[in-house]
Amino acid sequence: MAVLQAEFSGNAYERVLWVRLMTTLHAVFEHDQDEYFQAPARFEAISGPLIKQLDRAKELDSDVDEHLIPCVVAFASAADSSENQKVVNQAVLAHLRSESMHVRMAAVKCQRQLTEALSDEWLAHLPEMLPFIGEALEDDEEEIQNETRVWVSRIEAIIGESLTSMLQ
């Protein structure tokens, strides 16, 4: 946990340590057969520091897509309860309002992958997501708008209807 909560100077040693931690956590989350991370104390100990890693999107660059987002998705899957997933969703959505374009982009990509992986389970939180989706579609950065459109198309494919009327 200390690695997740420590200041990140970006040196090579810290980056390797961080990547190994993400890889290890990802494997642990994927192989959690005993619902270990559904316990409130364990869930809370990991959820905040893990999702806060989105704030490091600029320094982490490609490691966000390769390691962090898959780790968050595996965590949300392992912490398989509506209440836990709501906490994860709200934390990721909060990053969509970051000042940093890199953080907002990471949050959109994370939401898209959560939607793809958890499908109907994740879309139970769609009413909470809609205002954030609307804002992301109007983001100043065209890349974020484009990534949000991809996310919206995934949602529409799952629910079988257009989000246009819900976003107005």
Backbone as CSV, one residue per row, in Angstrom:
resi,resn,N_x,N_y,N_z,CA_x,CA_y,CA_z,C_x,C_y,C_z
1,MET,0.800,-1.199,0.000,0.000,0.000,0.000,0.847,1.269,0.000
2,ALA,1.987,1.184,0.628,2.856,2.357,0.715,3.264,2.833,-0.678
3,VAL,3.460,1.903,-1.595,3.846,2.288,-2.957,2.730,3.086,-3.616
4,LEU,1.484,2.700,-3.372,0.351,3.409,-3.969,0.159,4.797,-3.359
5,GLN,0.527,4.944,-2.108,0.288,6.205,-1.427,1.503,7.139,-1.429
6,ALA,2.645,6.630,-1.838,3.877,7.434,-1.818,3.880,8.461,-2.941
7,GLU,4.640,9.513,-2.715,4.872,10.493,-3.775,5.610,9.790,-4.904
8,PHE,5.314,10.182,-6.109,5.883,9.524,-7.280,6.837,10.490,-7.952
9,SER,8.136,10.208,-7.853,9.104,11.103,-8.476,9.363,10.725,-9.930
10,GLY,8.941,9.516,-10.307,9.074,9.102,-11.700,10.406,8.481,-12.050
11,ASN,11.259,8.203,-11.054,12.529,7.574,-11.404,12.286,6.134,-11.854
12,ALA,13.260,5.565,-12.530,13.109,4.245,-13.146,12.792,3.161,-12.118
13,TYR,13.433,3.211,-10.977,13.192,2.214,-9.936,11.732,2.255,-9.472
14,GLU,11.227,3.452,-9.191,9.836,3.590,-8.749,8.865,3.095,-9.816
15,ARG,9.159,3.397,-11.053,8.280,2.986,-12.146,8.227,1.462,-12.265
16,VAL,9.373,0.818,-12.179,9.423,-0.649,-12.238,8.669,-1.231,-11.048
17,LEU,8.886,-0.680,-9.873,8.178,-1.139,-8.676,6.671,-0.970,-8.847
18,TRP,6.256,0.172,-9.360,4.829,0.440,-9.572,4.232,-0.555,-10.581
19,VAL,4.920,-0.788,-11.687,4.430,-1.730,-12.704,4.300,-3.122,-12.105
20,ARG,5.287,-3.534,-11.336,5.224,-4.858,-10.710,4.086,-4.940,-9.705
21,LEU,3.853,-3.871,-8.987,2.734,-3.854,-8.044,1.404,-3.982,-8.791
22,MET,1.245,-3.216,-9.881,0.002,-3.306,-10.668,-0.188,-4.710,-11.237
23,THR,0.883,-5.290,-11.734,0.828,-6.635,-12.298,0.420,-7.649,-11.222
24,THR,1.002,-7.511,-10.046,0.685,-8.418,-8.938,-0.760,-8.235,-8.484
25,LEU,-1.159,-7.002,-8.278,-2.542,-6.746,-7.851,-3.534,-7.270,-8.886
26,HIS,-3.246,-7.038,-10.152,-4.126,-7.510,-11.214,-4.306,-9.025,-11.118
27,ALA,-3.211,-9.747,-10.945,-3.276,-11.210,-10.830,-4.055,-11.631,-9.581
28,VAL,-3.817,-10.936,-8.477,-4.531,-11.251,-7.233,-6.035,-11.025,-7.411
29,PHE,-6.406,-9.910,-8.018,-7.829,-9.612,-8.227,-8.474,-10.641,-9.147
30,GLU,-7.784,-11.006,-10.212,-8.333,-11.974,-11.164,-8.531,-13.356,-10.556
31,HIS,-7.697,-13.715,-9.592,-7.765,-15.055,-9.007,-8.438,-15.081,-7.635
32,ASP,-9.103,-14.021,-7.275,-9.815,-13.961,-5.997,-11.076,-14.812,-6.086
33,GLN,-11.013,-16.006,-5.541,-12.166,-16.905,-5.581,-12.918,-16.940,-4.254
34,ASP,-12.366,-16.311,-3.246,-12.970,-16.357,-1.915,-13.666,-15.056,-1.535
35,GLU,-13.880,-14.186,-2.513,-14.531,-12.894,-2.272,-13.783,-12.071,-1.221
36,TYR,-12.472,-12.210,-1.225,-11.599,-11.539,-0.268,-11.770,-10.028,-0.311
37,PHE,-11.873,-9.473,-1.519,-11.929,-8.012,-1.655,-13.339,-7.447,-1.539
38,GLN,-14.308,-8.308,-1.287,-15.656,-7.806,-1.040,-15.828,-7.361,0.406
39,ALA,-14.970,-7.817,1.279,-15.025,-7.402,2.679,-14.763,-5.897,2.751
40,PRO,-15.615,-5.164,3.446,-15.488,-3.702,3.480,-14.101,-3.185,3.851
41,ALA,-13.461,-3.751,4.857,-12.144,-3.249,5.279,-11.111,-3.441,4.182
42,ARG,-11.135,-4.580,3.504,-10.161,-4.843,2.441,-10.468,-3.999,1.211
43,PHE,-11.748,-3.895,0.892,-12.153,-3.084,-0.256,-11.721,-1.633,-0.062
44,GLU,-12.014,-1.073,1.089,-11.693,0.323,1.364,-10.185,0.573,1.380
45,ALA,-9.429,-0.406,1.869,-7.972,-0.247,1.937,-7.354,-0.127,0.547
46,ILE,-7.940,-0.791,-0.431,-7.382,-0.800,-1.789,-8.035,0.245,-2.697
47,SER,-9.346,0.400,-2.610,-10.074,1.194,-3.615,-9.567,2.629,-3.751
48,GLY,-9.456,3.347,-2.671,-9.021,4.741,-2.737,-7.633,4.910,-3.344
49,PRO,-6.621,4.246,-2.753,-5.266,4.391,-3.303,-5.133,3.889,-4.747
50,LEU,-5.843,2.820,-5.093,-5.735,2.293,-6.458,-6.317,3.269,-7.473
51,ILE,-7.524,3.737,-7.236,-8.181,4.620,-8.201,-7.514,5.994,-8.225
52,LYS,-6.934,6.388,-7.124,-6.200,7.662,-7.081,-4.998,7.646,-8.028
53,GLN,-4.563,6.473,-8.450,-3.452,6.372,-9.399,-3.795,7.038,-10.728
54,LEU,-5.078,7.197,-11.021,-5.475,7.914,-12.241,-4.913,9.332,-12.254
55,ASP,-4.687,9.904,-11.067,-4.106,11.245,-10.978,-2.691,11.293,-11.545
56,ARG,-2.052,10.144,-11.652,-0.682,10.060,-12.155,-0.638,9.781,-13.661
57,ALA,-1.742,9.949,-14.333,-1.849,9.563,-15.746,-0.775,10.190,-16.625
58,LYS,-0.446,11.440,-16.377,0.550,12.103,-17.237,1.930,11.469,-17.066
59,GLU,2.356,11.261,-15.815,3.674,10.671,-15.587,3.741,9.224,-16.034
60,LEU,2.630,8.510,-15.875,2.633,7.075,-16.165,2.454,6.766,-17.643
61,ASP,1.891,7.699,-18.390,1.745,7.588,-19.832,1.152,6.241,-20.243
62,SER,1.870,5.445,-21.012,1.321,4.193,-21.548,1.061,3.152,-20.473
63,ASP,1.687,3.289,-19.307,1.441,2.338,-18.224,0.009,2.427,-17.700
64,VAL,-0.648,3.541,-17.927,-2.052,3.668,-17.523,-2.900,2.667,-18.296
65,ASP,-2.763,2.675,-19.622,-3.542,1.764,-20.460,-3.121,0.304,-20.267
66,GLU,-1.835,0.102,-20.123,-1.305,-1.257,-20.070,-1.458,-1.920,-18.704
67,HIS,-1.349,-1.128,-17.617,-1.336,-1.728,-16.283,-2.431,-1.227,-15.342
68,LEU,-2.597,0.088,-15.266,-3.526,0.632,-14.272,-4.983,0.315,-14.595
69,ILE,-5.415,0.632,-15.784,-6.834,0.426,-16.117,-7.219,-1.054,-16.019
70,PRO,-6.434,-1.977,-16.567,-6.796,-3.395,-16.378,-6.841,-3.804,-14.901
71,CYS,-5.979,-3.208,-14.088,-5.975,-3.504,-12.660,-7.257,-2.999,-11.992
72,VAL,-7.684,-1.793,-12.334,-8.925,-1.244,-11.781,-10.117,-2.095,-12.215
73,VAL,-10.132,-2.521,-13.461,-11.227,-3.364,-13.965,-11.254,-4.692,-13.217
74,ALA,-10.093,-5.312,-13.019,-10.032,-6.582,-12.284,-10.476,-6.376,-10.834
75,PHE,-10.104,-5.242,-10.245,-10.526,-4.940,-8.877,-12.044,-4.798,-8.793
76,ALA,-12.630,-4.050,-9.711,-14.089,-3.867,-9.703,-14.803,-5.198,-9.877
77,SER,-14.230,-6.059,-10.659,-14.812,-7.389,-10.858,-14.677,-8.237,-9.588
78,ALA,-13.534,-8.177,-8.943,-13.311,-8.943,-7.716,-14.150,-8.418,-6.561
79,ALA,-14.350,-7.127,-6.525,-15.140,-6.492,-5.460,-16.610,-6.498,-5.857
80,ASP,-17.043,-7.610,-6.350,-18.330,-7.791,-7.016,-19.527,-7.624,-6.088
81,SER,-19.885,-6.392,-5.863,-21.144,-6.077,-5.187,-21.587,-4.723,-5.716
82,SER,-22.855,-4.512,-5.761,-23.384,-3.259,-6.289,-22.839,-2.062,-5.512
83,GLU,-22.769,-2.215,-4.205,-22.286,-1.114,-3.358,-20.810,-0.808,-3.638
84,ASN,-19.983,-1.844,-3.738,-18.561,-1.634,-4.018,-18.354,-1.044,-5.404
85,GLN,-19.083,-1.558,-6.376,-18.945,-1.042,-7.734,-19.417,0.404,-7.827
86,LYS,-20.397,0.762,-7.024,-20.846,2.158,-7.004,-19.722,3.073,-6.505
87,VAL,-18.993,2.624,-5.500,-17.873,3.405,-4.963,-16.788,3.568,-6.033
88,VAL,-16.466,2.478,-6.727,-15.460,2.532,-7.794,-15.929,3.479,-8.891
89,ASN,-17.184,3.335,-9.298,-17.738,4.184,-10.352,-17.653,5.657,-9.979
90,GLN,-18.072,6.000,-8.789,-18.047,7.399,-8.368,-16.629,7.952,-8.322
91,ALA,-15.682,7.125,-7.882,-14.293,7.576,-7.809,-13.716,7.808,-9.197
92,VAL,-14.017,6.906,-10.130,-13.514,7.085,-11.497,-14.207,8.278,-12.147
93,LEU,-15.514,8.402,-11.958,-16.238,9.540,-12.533,-15.692,10.874,-12.027
94,ALA,-15.303,10.932,-10.772,-14.767,12.180,-10.211,-13.530,12.636,-10.992
95,HIS,-12.775,11.692,-11.526,-11.580,12.039,-12.305,-11.926,12.643,-13.662
96,LEU,-13.160,12.497,-14.103,-13.583,13.126,-15.360,-13.676,14.646,-15.235
97,ARG,-13.608,15.144,-14.029,-13.661,16.590,-13.808,-12.298,17.166,-13.433
98,SER,-11.274,16.404,-13.652,-9.911,16.850,-13.353,-9.507,17.999,-14.271
99,GLU,-8.588,18.814,-13.796,-8.006,19.877,-14.611,-7.127,19.284,-15.709
100,SER,-6.548,18.127,-15.444,-5.601,17.506,-16.359,-6.308,16.716,-17.460
101,MET,-5.955,17.023,-18.687,-6.505,16.292,-19.828,-6.117,14.817,-19.751
102,HIS,-4.922,14.517,-19.275,-4.437,13.144,-19.186,-5.271,12.336,-18.193
103,VAL,-5.616,12.957,-17.093,-6.441,12.287,-16.075,-7.852,12.048,-16.613
104,ARG,-8.418,13.046,-17.273,-9.764,12.876,-17.844,-9.775,11.758,-18.889
105,MET,-8.750,11.733,-19.734,-8.660,10.685,-20.749,-8.548,9.307,-20.097
106,ALA,-7.723,9.190,-19.082,-7.573,7.913,-18.380,-8.902,7.486,-17.756
107,ALA,-9.643,8.437,-17.210,-10.933,8.120,-16.593,-11.949,7.634,-17.637
108,VAL,-11.977,8.271,-18.795,-12.894,7.837,-19.860,-12.522,6.429,-20.322
109,LYS,-11.233,6.194,-20.538,-10.791,4.867,-20.968,-11.112,3.814,-19.908
110,CYS,-10.938,4.178,-18.663,-11.238,3.261,-17.572,-12.732,2.931,-17.547
111,GLN,-13.565,3.956,-17.689,-15.014,3.729,-17.718,-15.407,2.846,-18.902
112,ARG,-14.799,3.071,-20.049,-15.117,2.255,-21.220,-14.771,0.794,-20.954
113,GLN,-13.602,0.555,-20.398,-13.197,-0.823,-20.144,-14.014,-1.468,-19.032
114,LEU,-14.409,-0.688,-18.041,-15.306,-1.218,-17.002,-16.648,-1.600,-17.612
115,THR,-17.142,-0.750,-18.512,-18.408,-1.028,-19.198,-18.308,-2.308,-20.021
116,GLU,-17.211,-2.450,-20.751,-17.024,-3.644,-21.588,-16.901,-4.911,-20.743
117,ALA,-16.162,-4.825,-19.649,-15.895,-6.017,-18.834,-17.080,-6.423,-17.960
118,LEU,-17.749,-5.433,-17.386,-18.807,-5.737,-16.421,-20.205,-5.578,-16.988
119,SER,-20.308,-5.019,-18.164,-21.535,-4.953,-18.956,-22.754,-4.489,-18.151
120,ASP,-23.787,-5.318,-18.084,-25.046,-4.939,-17.427,-24.853,-4.575,-15.960
121,GLU,-23.942,-5.291,-15.286,-23.651,-4.980,-13.885,-23.204,-3.528,-13.740
122,TRP,-22.293,-3.122,-14.624,-21.743,-1.767,-14.553,-22.785,-0.738,-14.964
123,LEU,-23.599,-1.097,-15.933,-24.585,-0.138,-16.437,-25.758,0.062,-15.495
124,ALA,-25.796,-0.656,-14.403,-26.769,-0.363,-13.350,-26.517,1.047,-12.802
125,HIS,-25.302,1.546,-13.016,-24.916,2.886,-12.542,-25.036,3.947,-13.631
126,LEU,-25.672,3.602,-14.738,-25.781,4.529,-15.866,-26.415,5.872,-15.483
127,PRO,-27.466,5.903,-14.659,-28.025,7.216,-14.305,-26.999,8.162,-13.676
128,GLU,-26.082,7.624,-12.887,-25.023,8.452,-12.287,-24.019,8.895,-13.346
129,MET,-23.822,8.071,-14.362,-22.814,8.348,-15.384,-23.264,9.402,-16.391
130,LEU,-24.546,9.488,-16.662,-25.039,10.327,-17.756,-24.565,11.776,-17.705
131,PRO,-24.619,12.462,-16.556,-24.125,13.855,-16.558,-22.640,13.941,-16.908
132,PHE,-21.859,12.971,-16.447,-20.417,12.966,-16.734,-20.162,12.662,-18.204
133,ILE,-20.966,11.760,-18.767,-20.831,11.446,-20.198,-21.134,12.703,-21.017
134,GLY,-22.205,13.401,-20.647,-22.560,14.632,-21.348,-21.442,15.657,-21.304
135,GLU,-20.826,15.818,-20.135,-19.712,16.767,-20.002,-18.510,16.326,-20.836
136,ALA,-18.221,15.031,-20.822,-17.065,14.522,-21.569,-17.270,14.661,-23.074
137,LEU,-18.513,14.548,-23.518,-18.799,14.737,-24.945,-18.585,16.180,-25.377
138,GLU,-18.591,17.109,-24.415,-18.378,18.525,-24.707,-17.015,19.012,-24.220
139,ASP,-16.127,18.087,-23.882,-14.798,18.440,-23.389,-14.069,19.300,-24.420
140,ASP,-13.170,20.155,-23.938,-12.375,21.005,-24.835,-11.421,20.199,-25.698
141,GLU,-11.047,19.018,-25.224,-10.098,18.165,-25.947,-10.846,17.197,-26.859
142,GLU,-10.545,17.272,-28.139,-11.205,16.420,-29.123,-10.940,14.934,-28.866
143,GLU,-9.750,14.600,-28.387,-9.413,13.203,-28.093,-10.351,12.621,-27.036
144,ILE,-10.674,13.428,-26.045,-11.577,12.967,-24.979,-12.983,12.813,-25.540
145,GLN,-13.408,13.736,-26.366,-14.721,13.606,-27.004,-14.796,12.314,-27.819
146,ASN,-13.749,12.032,-28.588,-13.730,10.827,-29.424,-13.756,9.563,-28.581
147,GLU,-12.959,9.534,-27.531,-12.937,8.357,-26.646,-14.287,8.193,-25.947
148,THR,-14.923,9.300,-25.603,-16.241,9.233,-24.975,-17.268,8.676,-25.953
149,ARG,-17.163,9.050,-27.225,-18.082,8.492,-28.236,-17.928,6.977,-28.351
150,VAL,-16.695,6.509,-28.254,-16.458,5.060,-28.269,-17.124,4.413,-27.052
151,TRP,-16.961,5.041,-25.888,-17.595,4.550,-24.653,-19.114,4.517,-24.825
152,VAL,-19.678,5.590,-25.356,-21.128,5.664,-25.569,-21.581,4.561,-26.524
153,SER,-20.830,4.326,-27.576,-21.227,3.273,-28.520,-21.219,1.902,-27.854
154,ARG,-20.290,1.674,-26.927,-20.262,0.399,-26.181,-21.498,0.284,-25.288
155,ILE,-21.832,1.380,-24.648,-23.029,1.384,-23.791,-24.262,1.091,-24.629
156,GLU,-24.379,1.775,-25.757,-25.555,1.600,-26.621,-25.644,0.163,-27.139
157,ALA,-24.515,-0.445,-27.427,-24.520,-1.839,-27.892,-25.024,-2.773,-26.794
158,ILE,-24.698,-2.470,-25.560,-25.119,-3.318,-24.440,-26.597,-3.127,-24.125
159,ILE,-27.049,-1.869,-24.078,-28.448,-1.629,-23.702,-29.399,-1.726,-24.883
160,GLY,-28.859,-1.695,-26.086,-29.689,-1.865,-27.272,-30.523,-0.656,-27.652
161,GLU,-30.114,0.507,-27.188,-30.804,1.745,-27.575,-29.843,2.916,-27.512
162,SER,-30.245,3.994,-28.132,-29.417,5.188,-28.205,-29.460,5.952,-26.869
163,LEU,-28.359,6.568,-26.521,-28.303,7.396,-25.317,-28.695,8.849,-25.595
164,THR,-28.893,9.187,-26.840,-29.138,10.571,-27.226,-30.256,11.213,-26.396
165,SER,-31.372,10.540,-26.283,-32.494,11.128,-25.530,-32.190,11.235,-24.037
166,MET,-31.381,10.309,-23.515,-31.030,10.347,-22.091,-30.032,11.452,-21.777
167,LEU,-29.251,11.841,-22.776,-28.224,12.853,-22.562,-28.747,14.282,-22.714
168,GLN,-29.975,14.436,-23.149,-30.519,15.783,-23.356,-31.239,16.305,-22.146
